[in-house]
């Protein structure tokens, strides 16, 4: 109504349908030229369509719908890259925020899951990694892991809280809100607070760039998860069904439908395959890759030595037969 400066709805109700048709088409074309999306224009038209139907105004809505802009490709579907995250960490000065960024990058958990994670849900596991229970004691419970790099940063953050005289216990929130005194009651960070940490980090680095539709290519609360999913599922030899399990997707492992130690081990063996690519620091990533390469070389040498030993025994046996 404000577009044509109409006084009230009665003015629309008594209007000639052909005239109203032209006015609606002009409105759509105007909004289209302003760059408003198809869904945005539909939000304006929906109540008008209901009004016209209720008042017997015959409008050719199919014709109007053909004037709407094409539905663009869905935005926000890209993951953060390792370089993006490294830059965020470079500009970040608060240890808690560094720990959050590493935690999201290493686990791929949904941002909203963080507020329910307590210290008792994060335990030391193997090879300097930690195991994290997400959505504990619910039907959606699952486990994932932290890389050695992320585990170390988390330990530093928790040690800082101890130094600030906070009493840490199993029920303490893994990430607490900003505090002036460590002795104050620890309050778990909510999803909005975690998103705020990420958004400020992106703004400091200049990474919060929009596309032509003025929408972000990477979702604040999903970019880390998409990165984790992309890296893990593209890792050589990765068992996708177990990768899905570590993302909390409803997948039944063909061994046992409940979690137990053997399943933890199987999940960790798969997670290990992706540790180097999930790691953010380039030098640490190279160190891990070198260790993995050296391990393969050592295993190959041991295998070759075993084969040579068997061959020598076979030669001895053959010679003894000749006698």
Rosetta blueprint (number, residue, H / E / L):
1 X L
2 X L
3 X L
4 X L
5 X L
6 X L
7 X L
8 X L
9 X H
10 X H
11 X H
12 X H
13 X H
14 X L
15 X L
16 X L
17 X H
18 X H
19 X H
20 X H
21 X H
22 X H
23 X H
24 X H
25 X H
26 X H
27 X H
28 X H
29 X H
30 X H
31 X H
32 X H
33 X H
34 X L
35 X L
36 X L
37 X L
38 X H
39 X H
40 X H
41 X H
42 X H
43 X H
44 X H
45 X H
46 X H
47 X H
48 X H
49 X H
50 X H
51 X H
52 X H
53 X H
54 X H
55 X L
56 X L
57 X L
58 X L
59 X L
60 X L
61 X H
62 X H
63 X H
64 X H
65 X H
66 X H
67 X H
68 X L
69 X L
70 X L
71 X L
72 X L
73 X L
74 X L
75 X L
76 X L
77 X E
78 X L
79 X L
80 X L
81 X L
82 X H
83 X H
84 X H
85 X H
86 X H
87 X H
88 X H
89 X H
90 X H
91 X H
92 X L
93 X L
94 X L
95 X H
96 X H
97 X H
98 X H
99 X H
100 X H
101 X H
102 X H
103 X H
104 X H
105 X H
106 X H
107 X H
108 X L
109 X L
110 X L
111 X H
112 X H
113 X H
114 X H
115 X H
116 X H
117 X L
118 X E
119 X H
120 X H
121 X H
122 X E
123 X E
124 X E
125 X L
126 X L
127 X L
128 X L
129 X L
130 X E
131 X E
132 X E
133 X E
134 X E
135 X L
136 X L
137 X L
138 X L
139 X L
140 X L
141 X L
142 X E
143 X E
144 X E
145 X E
146 X E
147 X L
148 X H
149 X H
150 X H
151 X H
152 X H
153 X H
154 X H
155 X H
156 X H
157 X H
158 X H
159 X H
160 X H
161 X H
162 X H
163 X H
164 X L
165 X L
166 X L
167 X L
168 X L
169 X L
170 X L
171 X L
172 X L
173 X E
174 X L
175 X L
176 X E
177 X L
178 X L
179 X L
180 X L
181 X L
182 X L
183 X L
184 X L
185 X L
186 X L
187 X L
188 X E
189 X L
190 X L
191 X H
192 X H
193 X H
194 X H
195 X H
196 X H
197 X H
198 X H
199 X H
200 X H
201 X H
202 X H
203 X H
204 X H
205 X H
206 X L
207 X L
208 X L
209 X L
210 X E
211 X L
212 X L
213 X L
214 X L
215 X L
216 X E
217 X L
218 X E
219 X L
220 X L
221 X L
222 X L
223 X H
224 X H
225 X H
226 X H
227 X H
228 X H
229 X H
230 X H
231 X H
232 X H
233 X H
234 X L
235 X L
236 X L
237 X L
238 X L
239 X L
240 X H
241 X H
242 X H
243 X H
244 X H
245 X H
246 X H
247 X L
248 X L
249 X L
250 X L
251 X L
252 X L
253 X L
254 X L
255 X L
256 X L
257 X L
258 X L
259 X L
260 X L
261 X H
262 X H
263 X H
264 X H
265 X H
266 X H
267 X H
268 X H
269 X H
270 X H
271 X H
272 X H
273 X H
274 X H
275 X H
276 X H
277 X H
278 X H
279 X L
280 X L
281 X L
282 X H
283 X H
284 X H
285 X H
286 X H
287 X H
288 X H
289 X H
290 X H
291 X H
292 X H
293 X H
294 X H
295 X H
296 X H
297 X H
298 X H
299 X H
300 X H
301 X H
302 X H
303 X H
304 X H
305 X H
306 X H
307 X H
308 X H
309 X H
310 X H
311 X H
312 X H
313 X H
314 X H
315 X H
316 X H
317 X H
318 X H
319 X H
320 X H
321 X H
322 X H
323 X L
